[in-house]
């Protein structure tokens, strides 16, 4: 369960900044996948980053009573001079994996399917290989809640299918909080929805209601 | 994939355990990055001080022709000072780039900006200590006696210089994170500091009035104290006081850590 109470967030530019998120109060229950929807700049990614602990709120509390992943597929943390294997080991160690580290590496290797390149420096990878590795790394850990930002999820067709299957497999044991503009994916993977609008968040128990509401409000404008 | 046993620890880790996991993982990463950055990384780490020592010996022998340091052989005297100074400098300047270089890692919320900084201080110090030991061995091969007169004292002074460098490194890593220009200035002043700390020219050569001002520089205290412990008959100037150095080390470390706590969100977001 993730609880958000009285959350405020703004970005500090040179001339101050507007509130991106204002007085957000949300509770994400266990085992319910949630889609975040809203216009560009409504604060979807910001909220996701705040939940993932990559960013700090200006006011308010985020209480994580679950193991929350980093945004899936974010490849920023790889060191180019180190091999894929070394990078995976590093992330595993940060997350407290000790005895089973080889097992975890094997899972990443199986998922990423980049062959021998796994033992070559990450700087030699293509962007597709990079995202395969990043994706495999996120899915190798057993988090309770996975975060996913559309912008970071890329890959070729076969890989996308594989990623989707992996997600569907996980839905039983874990939940997902995702940002996406593709309504098909949202309807497939999520049960509940959160609509972000003008800094406020509205919770919908059914993702279809959320999408409908989003259509109505964005249509009028 | 799901029927494999869960490799991740199931219970939430304590804050200390998380910190320990992060530090140990980052230490390994930093060591690998530092020693295998390119194939010459190791070579330069040893050759750079070696070349400096070679040039200094050349200058002292052929240009100034006064090789006399009261109470100590010139080459060991120079190696001790240079190694101590390099230790300080590495611990002070390397952490400045640490936050920027590890920006991608802040994706993982376990890592806070102070972690790469502290890890770099520790890794740099460990590498420099290793190189110092290596130089003592190399010197022994050249029949230059580099055994310390008061080894425990030397060790304490070495640790003091390490602490001083790390304290300033932690402090400057925050300041340079907020005001990037500071980082450049600090790298610029490291050469004048080399002269002012009496690394190459003995501090006793300077006029008495200059010496009084030079004593404000805490590095000088560390280096001279280390040399006095190293060479039995070495004489330095009056007023060398390790307590003064530790004031600097501890107050800069405290201030630095406090600033790290206060500015953590800004450093992470930049």
Interface residues (C-beta under 8 A of the other chain):
Chain A: X52 X53 X54 X55 X56 X67 X70 X71 X74 X76 X77 X78 X79 X81 X82 X86 X90 X91 X92 X93 X94 X95 X96 X97 X100 X101 X103 X104 X107 X110 X111 X139 X140 X141 X142 X143 X166 X169 X170 X173
Chain B: X1 X2 X4 X5 X6 X7 X8 X9 X12 X13 X17 X18 X21 X22 X24 X25 X26 X28 X29 X32 X33 X36 X37 X103 X104 X105 X106 X107 X108 X109 X110 X111 X264 X265 X268 X269
